[in-house]
Amino acid sequence: MPPVWPSIRAALATPALLIAIPAGGSPVETPRALYARAAQLANDRARLPEARELAAAAVQADPALADAHYLLGWLDEQSGRLDEAASSYETAIRHAPKLAQAHDRLGFVRGLQGRTDEAIAGFRKAIAVQPGLAEAHYHLGATLWWTKDPKGAATALRTAVRLRPDHAESQYYVGLALKDTGDAPGALAHLRRAVTLSPSLQPAQVRLGALLLEMGDADGAIDAYRRAVAIDAGSIEARNGLGLALMEKGEAEEAAATFRALVEAHPEDASARHNLGTALLQRGDLDGAVAVYRELVRRQPDDAEAHYNLGLALKQKDDFEGAESELRQALVLDPRLPEASFTLGVVLWQTGRAAEAAPPFRAAAAAREGYAEAHYMLGLVLKQLGERDAALAQFREAIKQWPLYAEAHRGLGQLLAQAGDTAGSAAAIAEAERLTRLKADAQAAAFALSAGRESAARGDRQEALTRFREAVRLAPDNAHAHYQLALALSKSGAAREAARHFAEAHRLAPYLPAGPGD
């Protein structure tokens, strides 16, 4: 809806400006009166054609009436007549160079026409003329984000939010920009604000779900994706995201059902088929996963990832020959697919071909920086081949990339013992044992946390508190354990203790609220 300019209000308040009475003639509506009526009608979508006729009459009667040219441009923009809209905005600017809204709308139209540089220039001109025009800052920021300038976008969008904090779209785009600059907590705050201001803003729900999933909050991601699906049940992105979040939480059954429904609705969507196969693997349905991946390979024979996933599923079925064939085909299609190289190495090693397994593990380590598992497996193979020094180097590299890798510490300790380094071996084995206990404690904490949630759902508050305390004891760095304990303590009236655990949960995972009302 176009803004009501002060000139319109003045015209409406001054009848003499609306009607001109020529000597000896009938009253004639002035150009500004025509414009004022057109602006009023422009508030009613059903009457836009009538508004356009009046605006056109106004500019015909007074070609220098900039407000009328602006309104005519806006009306043409609404009906998709972009060239005509741009022409009217340019005429408005020619007669009123400081009409910031005309610069802004001209920039918007240029953006729709794909003339991005002109769009950005228009928004900047609008801001130069009227620095407090929130819409221009928003349009500039959104355009800069789309053109891969997240830092510039964040600057403009922060100004838009400051000028108009209740504008959900500005909050959404500043969230996107901050995410792209690496400020995940800031992005989260703005995306949450966007969906609070406009719960029906479906893209914001989707992006919120994706960010929460990336930050490790599967429950929060599921909630956001469910809201997104409720808004638009046909959204492939939202339904795929929901399935991925369910898988992350371990809900393989519902995840598989989500992906299966998506595949049935969109048979051409390869991502949904990939994800369905992964969910079936997680559920233990190897035959189902193989069937899904075979169909995907049939539909997309040049998809390296499809061949890799089929090879992985066949490997889990102990069909090593079939797995090797698919994995080699994946590498023909994409020689630098690290997962395919790694899994091929595992297949070769498991089938007694250690010497042949070394090159795929080397390729996997080279293709992905920080691939600790590939270095570890290469170390095992080299150890088996009698290349002790080379194996030691690979175990050390695996530990460098992942210091919590218990198996790599153990492998290092065993080789150091063979080399006669008793002290080094003892230290490495001790660290392996410590990390193994930590892993076991983390698994036990996850079980206690799940049991606590079930107890809380049944209304057994005391049992829930016991389970949550156990989870915190076993895994002091588990943010969700602290958070669930804080919620339970808060409901039990232990506000001070609850506050400590809320604060610790928020410190460990900034996406979690710092208090019960946050």
N, C-alpha and C positions, 0 to 999 in steps of 0.2 A: 504494500500500500504506500503511495507517495505521501510524503509529509505535507502537512498543511502549513504553508508559508505565512509569515506575518502579513505579507501583502494581501493574502486571501482574507485573513481575519479583518484586516483594515477595510477591505472592500465590503465585506459583509456588514461591517459596523457603520458604513457610510453610504446610505442609500443614494446620495447624489452621484456617487461614482458608478452606480450600477445602471442607471437609466439616464440617457441623454434625450432631451426633447428639442428637436430642431424647430426653428421658428415656423409656425403654421403647420407643423407635421405631427405625426404620431410618435410616442416614446420609442426609442431605439436602445436595445441592450448594448452596453459598451463592451469592447474587447475584454476588459478585466472582469466584467460581469459574466461573460461567456466562460471565461477561464475559471471563475469561482464556482459556477454551476458544474462545470466539467470535473473539477477537483472533488466536489461533493459526490458526484455520481461514481467517481473512480473508487470510492470505498465499497461499492456494491458490484461484485464480479458479474452479476447478471446484467448490469447496465454499462459494462465497459464499452461496447460499440457506440452507445448513445453519448458516453463521455468523450469518446474520440471525435465524434462529429462536432461537438461543441468546442473541443480544444483546437481542431482544425479550423473552425470558423473564427476562433479568437486570433490565431496567428495570421489568418488571411486578412482579418480586419486591422491587425496591428502587427506587422512583421517583426517589429523590434521588441515584442513582449516576451522576454526571456523565459519567465515562469511558464508561459503557455507552451513554448517550444519544449521545455523540459518535460512537462506533463504529457505532451503528445509523444515524446520519445519513450516515456515510461509505458504508456498505453500500447505503443507498437511493440515494445519489448515483451509485454505480457502475452501478446498474440503471436510471438515468434518472428515478427518482421524486423530482424536485427539490423539490416542495412538502413531501413527507414529510421529505426530508433537511433542509430549512431548519427545519422545525418541531423536529426532534430537536436540531439544533445550537443553536437558541434555548433549548431546555430545558436542554441541557448548560451553556450560558452562565449561565442563571438560577441553576443550582445551583453553578456554579464560574466566577464572573466573570473569573477570571484564567487560564482555560484558553485560551491564545493560539491554539492550533491550531483550536479551535472557531470563534473569531472569523474566522480566516483562511479556513476552509472555508465558513463561512456567506457570507463575501464572495465566494468563488469561485462558489457557487451563485447568489447574487444577480446576478453577472455573466452567468451562463448564462441567467438569466431576463430579461436586458435591463434590470435595475435597477442601472444603473452607479453612480449616486451612493451607493447603499447598499453596493455592492461595495467602492468606494474607502473608505468609512467603516469597513467591516469590516476591511479590510487595515490601515488606520491604527490601529485599536483593537488588533489583534493585535500590531503593532509597539510600541505604547505599553506593552502588558503584558509583551512579551518582545522587546526590541530585537534580540536575536541570532537571531530566527527568519528564516532566509534565505528560506524559501518565501513569507513574507508580503511581504518586500521585492520579490521577483521578481514576485509576482502584482500588487502595487501598480504597479510599474514598467511591466509589460506592459500593464496596463489604462490607465495614463496615456498610454502611447504610442498605443494604439488610439483614445483620446479626444483626440488631437492636442495633447498637452502633452509635447513631447519633452524639454524642460529638466527638468521634474519627473520624467519617466520616467528620464532619465539619472542623476539623483541617487539614486533608489531602486534602480536596477539596478546602479549601481556598488557600493552597499552589499551587494546580493545577491551580486555577484561576489567582493567582499572576504570575505564570510562563507563562500562556497562556490565557490571558483575553478574547480572541476571540473564545474560545472553548465553544460552546453552551451547550454541554452535561455536562461539568463541572459546568457551571453556574446553570443548571437545578438541578443537584444532590446536590450542596451546598444549593440551595433553599429548597430542601426536608429535608436536614439534619437540617438546621436552623429552619424550621417549627417544626420539632420534638423536638428541644431543647427549644421551646417556643418563639423564636425570629421571630414573624410573620412579622414585618416590614423588617427585614433583608432578610427573605425568599422571600418576595414580590419583593424586589429590584432585587434579583438574578433571579427569575423566569421571571420578565419583561425583564431583560437583555438577558436571554436565548431565548425568543421568538423574541426579536429584532434581535439577531444574526442569528437565524434560525426560521423564521416564520412557516416553515413546520414541526417543531418538535412537533408533535401532543400531546405526553404525557405532555409536558411543558404547552401547551395551556389548557389541561384538569386540571392540577394541579393549574395553575394560576386561572382558573375559580373557582375551589373549594375554594381556599384561599380567593379570593375576596368575594365570597358568605358568607364565614364564618366571614369575617370582616365587612359585612354589605353593600358591594357595589354590589347590584344586577345588576345594569346597566353594570358595568365592567365585572361581571361574565358572563352575557349574551353575551357580545361581545367576550370574550375568548372562551366560549363554542361554539358559532357560528363558529368561526374560526376552532376549533377542528373538528366540524362536517363537515365543508367544506373540510378539509384535508382527513377525513375518515368518510364517511357517514354511515358506518356500525358499528361505535364504540358505543356499548351499554352504556359505562360509560359517553361518551360525550353527548349523547342524553338524558340520564337520568339527567345529571347535568344541561343541558339546560332547561329541563322541570322544575326542582326544582328552578332554578333561576327565571324563568318566574312566577312560583307560588309566590316566595318571593316578586316579584314586583307587584303582584296582577293581572297578565295577565293569569287568569285561563283558558280562552278560548284557547289561543295558547298553554298553558301548556298541557291541555287535549288532543289537537290534536297531540302534540309531543309524549306524552305517548301512545296514541292510535296507532299511526303509529309504535311505537317501539314494542308494544304488537303484532301487526299484523305480524311484521317481525320476532319477537322472542317470540312465544307463551309460551315458557318454562321459560321466565324470570320473576320471581316472583316480583322483585323490581319494574319493570315497571308496573305491575298490581297494586301493592300497591299504587304507585305514581299516576296512572291513577284514581284510586278510590278517592284519596285525592284531586286531581284537580277537579274532578266532584263534590265533597262535597263543595269545595271552590266556585265553579260556581253555586251551589244551585241545582244541578241535583241529588237529593237524590235517585230517582229510578235508574238512571244510575250507581251511586256509589254502591247501594245495589247489582245490577246485577253483577258488576265487582267483588265485594268481595265474592258473592256466588260462582262464577266460580272459584275464587282463593281457597276458602275453599274446593270445590269439587276436585280441582287438588292437594291441599296440606292440607289434613284434620288434620295433626299434627302441622300445623303452628299456633302458639298461636297468633301472631300478626294479621294474617288474620281473625281469629275469633274476635279479639278485634275490628278491623276496621269495620267488618260487624256489630258487636254490636253497635258501635258508630253511624254508618249510620242508623240503625234501630231506635235507640234512637231519632235521629233527625227527624225521620218520626213519632215519638210518638208511635212506636210499642214497648212499654216497655216490654211486655212479651217476644217477640223475642229477644230484646236487652239483657235482663237479661240472657236468655238461652245461647247466644253466649259469653257474658262476663264471665259467670261461666265456660264455656268450655275453654276459653282462660286461665283462672286461673288454671284449672285442668292441662293444658299442661305446663304452666309456672306460678307457684304460686307467683313469685316475680315480675310479670309484673306490674309496678306501675300504668300505665295508665288504665289498665283493672280494677284494684282494685278501683281506683278513680272513674271511670265512673260507675262501679257497685254501688258504694256508692251513686252517684248522682241519679241513677235510683231508688234505694230503697227509698231514701229521697223524690224524686218527687212523688212516689206512696204511700206516707204516712207511710213508715216503718222506722222511724227515729232510733229506737233502733237497727234495723238490719243494718242500714247504717254505724253506728259508727265503727264496726270492719273493713270493707273494707277501710275506710278513714285512720284508724290507720295503716293498712297494707301498704297503699300507702305511707304514711309519713315515715314509717320504711324502705321501699324498695328504696326510692330515697332521698338522702341527699339534703336539700334545697328545698323541695317540699312545698313551701309556700301555694299554693292553697289547698293542702290536709289538712294542719293544719287549714286553715281558715274554710273549710267546716266541719271539725270535730268540730271546735268551734261552728259553727251554730247548728249542731246536738246536741251537749252537752247543749247549751243554751236552745234549744227546750225541752230537757229532764229534764231541771231544775238543771243541774249540773253547777252552775255559776262559781265556782272557777276553775274547770277543763276547762270550756270554756274560761275564762280569760287567762289561761295559754296557750291555743292553739292560741288565737288571738295574744298574745304577741310573741309567737314563729313565727307565720306567719310574723309579722312586723320585727322581728329580721332577718329573712331570706330575706325579701324583704321590705325594709323601704319605698318604694314608693307605697305600696299596700293600696290604699285608702279605699277599702271595709273593710280591716282588722282594720284600724284605726277607722272607723265608728262603726264596731261591738264592738270594745274595749270601745269606748266612751259610747255606749248605755248600756253596762253592768256595767261600772263604775257609770253611773247615777243611775242604779237600786241599786247599792251598797252604794249610798249616797256620792260618791266621786265627788263632783260637779266640783272642780278645774281640777281634772284629766280627767273627762268626757269632759269638755269644751275644754281642750287642744287637746284631741284626735279627737273630732269632728272638731275643727278648722283645724287640720292637714289634716283630710280627705277632707274637703272642698278645702283646698289649692291644694292638689294633684289632686282632681277632675278637678279643673280649669287648672292645668298644662296639664292634659291629654286632655282636650278639646282644649287647645291652640296648643298642638302637632298635634292633628287631623286637626285643622284649618290650621296649618302651612303646613302639608302635602298636603292639598287641594290647598293652595296658590302656593306651589312649583310646583305641577302638572299643575296648570293653567299658571304659568309663563313659564314652558317649552313649553306648547302649543302656547303661545303668541310668544315666541322666534322662534318656528318653522314656524309660519306665517309671521315672519319678523317684528312683532310689538314690536320694541325694548323698547319703553317707557312703554308700558303695562307690558312687561316682567320684567323690572326694578321695577316697582311698586309692582308687585306680589312677586318678590324675596325679596324685602325689608320687605314686610309684613310677609313673612315666617320667616325671621331672627328676626323680632321684637317678633313674637309669640313664637318662639323656638330658643333662642340664642345658644343652644347647638346642633343644627341640622347642622352637617357638610356639608351636601349636599346643604342646603339653602345658606350657606356662599359661597360655591364653585360656584353655579349657579349665584349668585349675582356677584361674582368676574369675572366670564366669561362675563357677560352682561356689567359690568362696563368697563372691558378691551376693549370690542368692541366699547364702547361709548367714549373711549379716557380718561377715569378717571383712569389713571394708578396707582396713589398713593392710592386711596381708594380701587381699585381692589387688590393691593398688600396686604393690611391689611386683606381683606377677604380671599384671597388665603392662607395667613399664618394661619389664624384662622381655616379654613377648614382643613388644613394639620395637625394642632395641635390636632384637635378633631378626625380626621380620617387619620392616617399617610399614608394610601394607596392612598389618594387623592394627586395630584400634588401640589407642593408649589408655582407654577407659571404657566402661560399660555403655556410656552414652555417646561415644565418638562415632 
